[in-house]
Amino acid sequence: MPRGERGGFPTFWTTYGQGPRAGLMIHCSLADSGIWGGMAQSLSGALTMTAFDMPGHGRSGDWDARGEMSAVCAGIASDFAQETGPVDVIGHSFGAVIALRLAVERPHLVRSLVMIEPVFFAAGLRSQPAACAAHLSEQCAFEAALNAGDLAAAARNFIGQWGGGRPWDSFSADRQARIAQQMPLIAAAGPALYEDVGGLLAPGVLEGVDIPTLLLEGSNAPEIISAINAALAARLPRVRRGVIGGAGHMSVATHADQVSAEVLRFLAET
């Protein structure tokens, strides 16, 4: 499995499939490139996919706070896309926000854009604040635990919100400890997700993303996800939405075949 510097950061990546089009896969927080294995089996005839581990994840280098997290990740993604030419970008959760930032900043590198439950909270909070109340309550508890230095409590809260329904107690003690140690990575993503430090929501920015886009969400996703996708769909000019029946936030792992079928239909159209 290859390693090297991408975006100036020591990065590990995996390649899947042998399809005629280049794909770039960007995983969610706390996962790694291996989470795409199930979907890659279905997409391998359509795409040759590069999936990288984000900083602090998998086998990439530890996060060293060298800059703003989403900007560093977008720089890594940009380097991969430049190597292959225009790519079909598929991002999940925080990875979907990175994919959107790449499409905004480097549109010539993006052939199509698939965002699976982007956690771009600023978009939902600005458009449908009432639909985001439950999330804000959970987020306050998360931040209180983090500020108190209780990483285990913060991790339990985070998994409760975004673990796709998997109970915290189902994780082994070692895995719980590893997740707790990764909580600073969640905090590092906050400025991009809540404050829009990348300026993606500025007037005219999303309207200028003239790229075919698919927005997906699980039918059992947190309410704020639907608010986010509605806000993005209202501004992106070439977008359609889809729902994965029975899925929670981790549909790329739990409902890989269903998500892949939606993606394949979308790719055929583009």
FITOR-259300 format. One line per 3 residues: number of its first residue (from 1); their letters; for each residue x, y, z of C-alpha. Coordinates in steps of 0.001 Angstrom, whole numbers. Layout:
<sites>
NUM) a) X:Y:Z; ...
</sites>
This chain:
<sites>
1) mpr) 0:0:0; 1522:3355:-1045; 2590:6201:1183
4) ger) 3970:9602:289; 3507:13327:732; 283:14767:-592
7) ggf) -656:18334:178; 2640:18472:2069; 1352:15854:4542
10) ptf) 2566:12241:5011; -353:10319:3544; -1337:6666:3100
13) wtt) -3732:5610:363; -5416:2584:-1149; -6443:1971:-4757
16) ygq) -9602:58:-5648; -11144:-1061:-8930; -10178:-949:-12585
19) gpr) -12892:1207:-14090; -12424:3693:-16950; -13028:6787:-14804
22) agl) -10901:8081:-11939; -12582:8253:-8552; -11455:9895:-5316
25) mih) -12946:8677:-2033; -12825:10791:1146; -13854:9065:4379
28) csl) -15545:10365:7517; -13922:11357:10795; -12562:8430:12860
31) ads) -12612:6055:9865; -9944:5358:7247; -9690:4420:3579
34) giw) -10688:836:4340; -14283:1878:4982; -14780:2074:1211
37) ggm) -14052:-1628:680; -17704:-2669:436; -18694:36:-1999
40) aqs) -15517:-446:-4025; -16596:-3967:-4956; -19723:-2586:-6605
43) lsg) -18045:455:-8155; -14908:-1300:-9437; -16247:-1699:-12971
46) alt) -17004:2007:-13270; -14148:3631:-11348; -10504:3267:-10531
49) mta) -10645:4686:-7029; -8044:6313:-4828; -8978:6435:-1141
52) fdm) -6654:8223:1261; -6421:8312:5046; -6982:11815:6389
55) pgh) -4407:13295:8814; -4489:11524:12157; -6447:8613:10691
58) grs) -5455:5131:9609; -1845:4961:8498; -1354:8611:7549
61) gdw) 765:10851:9742; -447:12083:13105; -2281:15403:13002
64) dar) 156:18147:14002; -2185:21164:13793; -92:22621:10981
67) gem) -3106:24489:9615; -6877:24403:9419; -7967:20768:9079
70) sav) -10329:21077:6114; -7814:23149:4145; -5085:20545:4686
73) cag) -7427:17721:3665; -8562:19625:574; -4909:20139:-357
76) ias) -4284:16399:-107; -7368:15689:-2220; -6267:18255:-4797
79) dfa) -2870:16594:-5219; -4484:13214:-5884; -6936:14710:-8367
82) qet) -4159:16488:-10246; -2342:13182:-10716; -5246:11509:-12517
85) gpv) -7104:14367:-14141; -10758:15174:-13423; -12191:12803:-10817
88) dvi) -15565:11622:-9645; -15350:12614:-5979; -17277:10656:-3343
91) ghs) -17176:11951:220; -18912:10869:3404; -19676:13045:6440
94) fga) -16645:15301:7075; -15157:13817:3912; -18174:15127:1984
97) via) -17439:18645:3225; -13854:18237:2016; -15203:17070:-1342
100) lrl) -17377:20181:-1573; -14418:22408:-733; -12385:20742:-3498
103) ave) -15219:21345:-5975; -15424:25009:-4972; -11690:25687:-5016
106) rph) -10586:23373:-7860; -13654:22844:-10063; -11532:21837:-13044
109) lvr) -10414:18764:-11098; -13921:17498:-10304; -16005:15676:-12931
112) slv) -18867:14891:-10548; -19552:15217:-6837; -21256:12743:-4481
115) mie) -21836:13918:-922; -23141:11321:1520; -24499:13032:4628
118) pvf) -22169:16058:4666; -21872:17334:8234; -21722:20958:7105
121) faa) -23591:22154:10188; -23311:25833:9319; -25522:25276:6276
124) glr) -28286:23640:8294; -28046:26070:11191; -28423:29092:8937
127) sqp) -31384:27763:6975; -33377:25635:9448; -32301:26421:13017
130) aac) -35341:24701:14539; -34430:21427:12839; -30973:21652:14373
133) aah) -32003:22076:18017; -31416:18460:19014; -27961:18492:17481
136) lse) -27014:21729:19233; -28001:20211:22566; -25803:17170:21918
139) qca) -22980:19369:20676; -23043:21439:23870; -22631:18243:25887
142) fea) -19773:17144:23615; -17959:20455:23983; -18460:20478:27761
145) aln) -16859:17039:28050; -14011:18053:25756; -13356:21271:27673
148) agd) -13336:19308:30920; -10712:16957:29495; -13085:13980:29677
151) laa) -12252:12437:26299; -14144:9239:27087; -17391:11149:27703
154) aar) -16846:13186:24546; -16275:9999:22566; -19402:8351:23953
157) nfi) -21401:11433:22970; -19901:11548:19475; -20575:7881:18757
160) gqw) -24103:8306:20076; -24693:11016:17494; -22737:9716:14521
163) ggg) -22056:6009:15043; -24968:5004:12846; -26824:3362:15718
166) rpw) -23968:1219:17011; -23973:1348:20850; -20856:2682:22567
169) dsf) -20725:-380:24804; -20428:-2651:21779; -16889:-1370:21175
172) sad) -14011:-3130:22906; -12201:-1290:25691; -9162:-833:23435
175) rqa) -11291:582:20636; -13073:2935:23036; -9694:4200:24223
178) ria) -8520:4798:20647; -11696:6679:19763; -11347:8833:22874
181) qqm) -7799:9771:21904; -9072:10933:18500; -11504:13481:19917
184) pli) -9105:16395:19276; -9491:15570:15567; -13222:16204:15870
187) aaa) -12514:19544:17520; -10039:20405:14740; -12785:19984:12133
190) gpa) -15148:22327:14003; -14166:25659:12405; -14936:24322:8934
193) lye) -18205:22693:9930; -19723:25291:12256; -18000:28546:11309
196) dvg) -17499:27964:7565; -13894:29147:7679; -13541:28072:4056
199) gll) -16179:30598:2986; -18243:28034:1104; -21520:29647:2153
202) apg) -20571:33129:990; -22973:34641:-1559; -22577:33155:-5029
205) vle) -20031:30485:-4088; -22207:27368:-4167; -24218:28757:-7074
208) gvd) -20983:28749:-9066; -20340:25011:-8620; -21444:23959:-12102
211) ipt) -20760:20273:-11458; -23244:17354:-11429; -23898:16644:-7751
214) lll) -25643:13879:-5816; -26675:14409:-2192; -27501:11246:-222
217) egs) -28841:10679:3279; -30138:7739:5265; -33801:7632:6182
220) nap) -32715:7225:9821; -30094:9984:9752; -30079:12736:12388
223) eii) -32598:15476:11571; -29885:18033:10961; -28605:16050:7950
226) sai) -31837:16619:6031; -31618:20324:6876; -28040:20469:5598
229) naa) -28843:18651:2367; -31881:20851:1747; -29775:23978:2251
232) laa) -27098:22766:-151; -29613:21553:-2729; -31259:24985:-2747
235) rlp) -28027:26599:-3878; -26128:24065:-5998; -27210:24418:-9640
238) rvr) -26900:20790:-10840; -27972:18675:-7898; -30329:15846:-7093
241) rgv) -31057:14142:-3785; -31532:10536:-2761; -32492:8639:390
244) igg) -31075:5295:1513; -33948:3429:3139; -33285:2077:6617
247) agh) -29814:3605:6857; -28317:5775:9545; -25235:7947:9275
250) msv) -22817:5113:8451; -24573:3946:5291; -21296:3614:3366
253) ath) -20532:627:5615; -23964:-648:6651; -25780:-202:3315
256) adq) -22891:-258:868; -24827:-1985:-1923; -27702:493:-1770
259) vsa) -25408:3506:-1709; -23352:2082:-4580; -26472:1525:-6677
262) evl) -27403:5199:-6257; -23883:6262:-7167; -23765:4028:-10250
265) rfl) -27056:5450:-11539; -25708:8936:-11005; -22417:8183:-12768
268) aet) -24286:6745:-15742; -26163:10030:-16050; -22988:12114:-15949
</sites>
